[in-house]
Amino acid sequence: MNIHRRFIFQFFGQLITVFVLFFIILIAFWAFLGFSMMDFESKQDLSNAEDYFMSDHVTFKNGKAVFKEELKILAKEQKGWLLAINENGEVLGHFNVPGNPPVTFKESEIAAMIYGRDSDLSQYTYWKIGDESHFVLFGRIQMASKLLEQISPAVDWNLKKLNLPEKVQNELAKRNGWVQLIGADGNVADDFGVRNQQTHYSVKELLAKQDTERSSTALHFDPDTAQAILVGVPADEKGSTLEKSLFESLNKSLIIIFIMAFLLLLGGTLWYARKFGVPLLTLMKWIQNLGNGVYQEPGDVHGRPATRTKKGKLKRKFLLYKELIATLAQLTETLKETEKQQRIMAQTREEWISGLSHDLKTPLSSISGYAQMLASPDYSWSEKETREFSGIMSEKSDYMMDLLEDLTLTYRLRNRALPIAKVPTNINEFIRRIIIQYINDPVNQDKTFNFIPHPESITAPIDAKWFQRILDNILANAIKYNPAGTAITVTLSSIEEHLLVVKIEDNGIGMDSITLGKLFSRYYRGTHTGETGSGTGLGMAIAKQLVQLHGGSINVQSEPQNGTIIRIILPAS
């Protein structure tokens, strides 16, 4: 997977994660809010409690019901009582029930309690618990109905007067209740303890009057006079206290959620900074180092590469950029190697120019000296001496010409400006003729030459002129830098039918690793204490470039005092 796709999947995955986390937090908040509201409603009025609330507060063990202390307190504060029965009407447990409840309720009694009001004007709410064979009932006196029962007999319907007994007035005052006598026209004819109540009611409004969470109401209609009595008793003050407590709890929860969201945002920011910011800063510093010529990966406080662990593996936060890191590492090594090569090249070039200047001055000095001697009027030279001087001047001129040709050739090769015409050639015969030339050259009498041809006729596309130049440069080095008695062997072989191998081997003094590493460098000239001649320092570099121009490769093996082996591999016809 490339870095582009990795970034897409990484950010897509993170966005999905953030969305899921946000969704979970939102669901959790609404669940908490809903739970708090239901819990609040249950504590304000047990008749509004949900099944889970009762299941959590009532347990059944060994045929007995156990009420939690919190439920008992709520029932008592709401002036109610609790009953637990089974499907047969047997009482499994009770709390705060007025009087002594029976051991078993009849089905008709249970129906009266659940679906209506009993003779005691009690109001019941029930819940099915567990396997639905157990029931919990919460009952309480309907205070408005109880007061209405005491008020109705004392009312003077004809005079439209309530005539409340003192006992009832005290009870209403104690409970902040109120009473209204409503005439046939809907107007309030008489009232007691009224606070901001309506003064006129329509039939629809009277029929709609019922208990609410804030008050308990009861209505009695007198058919003879078409008048009605409306009694209302507000809910306990505990309701407002619980409501206030709910809002305080919600406010605290919102503050906690806000703090958690802030911490989550802060944590996410720090995580993103560590996940993306730190790697990017490290990579930018790395690129800056490269721009400043420091070819090294930035390190951590321990001096180790910042992108790597102790074991050398890529750190997890850098995995997203592994292709970029690999590219930067490769670029760093390339630049480091290039800088090293440039230093070596500069040093080699200086040494070569120094040697070349000396090599040019020496033949020029010879030519100039002999020319001055021939031109001097003070001497008369014989024909033999003149020929001898001319030969030396010609030899020095040829050396300088060869040097200039080598310089021209190496730059033409470097700029790929050398034309080459490859023709299929019998390599066995081509190399045999070259070896014969070296054997017949009197200068090489102190060396032994051997040629081992390919057992079969083998052909390869070569440019005869430049391929001979390759062999000449290699053989000239073998002759020049090895002592008398050195055997030079040229062997021709093949790799399957597609590659041709020319091996030039000698048993001479060999080369050390430094010389071997610089052998194909331009301007490098090997040294030998017994060698008085001078070379151009371009021969092996030219040989390598010409081999590459033929589509081949060249490699060298050598050790001091163990000779040298040079292999040229070319494509065969």
Secondary structure, 3 states (H helix, E strand, C coil): CCHHHHHHHHHHHHHHHHHHHHHHHHHHHHHHHHHHHHHHHHHHCHHHCCHHHHHHHEEEECCEEEECHHHHHHHHHCCEEEEEEECCCEEEEEECCCCCCCCECCHHHHHHHHHCCCCCCEEEEEEEECCCCEEEEEEEECHHHHHHHHHHHHCECCCCECCCCHHHHHHHHHCCCEEEEECCCCEEEEEECCCCCCCECCHHHHHHCCCCCCEEEEEEEECCCCEEEEEEEECCCHHHHHHHHHHHHHHHHHHHHHHHHHHHHHHHHHHHHHHHHHHHHHHHHHHHHHHCCCCCCCECCCCCECCECCCCCECHHHHHHHHHHHHHHHHHHHHHHHHHHHHHHHHHHHHHHHHHHHHHHHHHHHHHHHHHHHHCCCCCCCHHHHHHHHHHHHHHHHHHHHHHHHHHHHHHHHCCCCCCCCEEEEHHHHHHHHHHHHHHCHHHCCCEEEEECCCCCCEEEECHHHHHHHHHHHHHHHHHCCCCCCEEEEEEEEECCCEEEEEEEECCCCCCHHHHHHCCCCCCCCCCCCCCCCCCCCHHHHHHHHHHHCCCEEEEEECCCCCEEEEEEEECC
